[in-house]
């Protein structure tokens, strides 16, 4: 029984790193990781332990509210100006307009909150 419980747990968690985000299982050094035009490019660990190249459109996981605040959920970030935060890989810095036309000010978005790694592929 002990073996089957351990095996079931291992199979259920193999290659899936959503709860802790993708940074813990993907290469985040600046020579490999990049964030350009809402697209992450990096290498993430698969269930076989090998790193695989992957690209991912973050607009699948984030949207802009009427208040200009960015939140988790598929949507359109095209009204925002976003770039990789120079103070942290895996952090997106954005300026977004509100419905009234004012700016929210600089927002620091931790991409790990809404993006995970599943067998070397990023997902929401």
C-alpha positions as CSV (number, residue, x, y, z in Angstrom):
1,X,0.0,0.0,0.0
2,X,2.8,2.4,0.8
3,X,4.3,1.9,-2.7
4,X,1.0,2.6,-4.5
5,X,0.3,5.7,-2.4
6,X,3.8,7.1,-3.1
7,X,3.5,6.1,-6.8
8,X,0.2,7.9,-7.2
9,X,1.6,11.0,-5.5
10,X,4.7,11.0,-7.7
11,X,2.6,10.5,-10.9
12,X,0.2,13.3,-9.9
13,X,3.0,15.8,-9.4
14,X,5.6,14.8,-12.0
15,X,6.4,17.7,-14.3
16,X,3.7,20.0,-13.0
17,X,4.9,23.1,-11.2
18,X,1.8,25.4,-11.1
19,X,1.4,26.2,-7.4
20,X,4.9,27.6,-7.1
21,X,4.9,29.2,-10.5
22,X,7.3,28.5,-13.3
23,X,10.5,30.1,-11.9
24,X,11.3,27.2,-9.6
25,X,11.5,24.7,-12.6
26,X,12.6,27.0,-15.5
27,X,15.9,28.6,-16.3
28,X,15.6,32.2,-15.3
29,X,19.1,33.6,-15.9
30,X,19.3,36.4,-18.4
31,X,21.3,34.4,-20.9
32,X,18.4,32.0,-21.5
33,X,15.2,33.8,-20.2
34,X,13.7,36.7,-22.2
35,X,10.5,38.7,-22.2
36,X,9.7,40.6,-25.3
37,X,6.3,41.7,-26.8
38,X,4.3,39.8,-24.1
39,X,6.2,36.5,-24.9
40,X,8.4,34.6,-22.5
41,X,11.2,32.5,-24.0
42,X,13.1,30.1,-21.7
43,X,13.9,26.5,-20.9
44,X,11.7,24.5,-18.5
45,X,12.2,21.2,-16.9
46,X,10.1,18.3,-18.1
47,X,9.0,15.2,-16.2
48,X,12.1,13.4,-17.5
49,X,14.3,16.0,-15.8
50,X,15.6,17.5,-19.1
51,X,15.1,21.2,-19.9
52,X,13.1,22.0,-23.0
53,X,12.9,25.3,-24.9
54,X,9.5,26.9,-24.6
55,X,7.8,30.2,-25.6
56,X,4.6,31.5,-24.1
57,X,2.2,34.4,-24.7
58,X,1.5,35.9,-21.3
59,X,-1.8,37.5,-22.6
60,X,-3.3,34.0,-22.2
61,X,-3.0,34.5,-18.5
62,X,-3.5,38.2,-17.8
63,X,-6.0,40.9,-18.5
64,X,-6.6,44.6,-17.7
65,X,-9.5,45.6,-15.6
66,X,-11.5,48.9,-16.2
67,X,-9.5,50.3,-13.3
68,X,-6.3,49.7,-15.3
69,X,-5.1,47.0,-12.8
70,X,-3.7,43.8,-14.3
71,X,-5.1,40.5,-13.0
72,X,-5.0,36.8,-13.7
73,X,-7.3,35.6,-16.5
74,X,-7.1,35.6,-20.3
75,X,-7.6,38.9,-21.9
76,X,-6.1,41.8,-23.8
77,X,-3.0,43.6,-22.6
78,X,-2.5,45.6,-25.8
79,X,-3.6,48.8,-24.2
80,X,-0.7,48.5,-21.7
81,X,3.0,49.1,-22.2
82,X,4.9,46.3,-20.6
83,X,8.5,45.1,-20.4
84,X,10.7,42.8,-18.4
85,X,11.4,44.4,-15.0
86,X,15.2,45.2,-14.8
87,X,15.1,44.4,-11.1
88,X,13.8,40.9,-11.4
89,X,13.5,38.2,-14.1
90,X,10.0,36.8,-14.1
91,X,8.5,40.2,-13.2
92,X,6.7,42.3,-15.8
93,X,6.5,46.1,-15.4
94,X,3.5,47.7,-17.0
95,X,1.7,51.0,-17.5
96,X,-2.0,50.7,-18.3
97,X,-4.7,53.3,-18.8
98,X,-7.9,53.3,-16.8
99,X,-11.3,53.8,-18.5
100,X,-11.1,57.5,-17.6
101,X,-7.9,57.7,-19.6
102,X,-5.5,58.2,-16.6
103,X,-2.6,55.9,-16.0
104,X,-2.4,53.4,-13.2
105,X,1.3,54.1,-12.7
106,X,3.9,51.5,-12.9
107,X,2.7,48.0,-11.9
108,X,5.1,45.2,-11.0
109,X,3.5,41.9,-12.0
110,X,5.0,38.6,-10.7
111,X,4.5,36.3,-13.6
112,X,4.7,33.3,-11.3
113,X,1.3,34.1,-9.8
114,X,-0.6,33.0,-13.0
115,X,1.9,31.0,-15.0
116,X,3.2,27.5,-14.2
117,X,5.3,24.8,-15.9
118,X,3.8,21.4,-17.0
119,X,6.4,19.0,-18.4
120,X,8.5,21.7,-20.0
121,X,5.6,23.8,-21.3
122,X,4.3,27.0,-19.7
123,X,0.5,27.3,-19.0
124,X,-2.0,29.4,-17.0
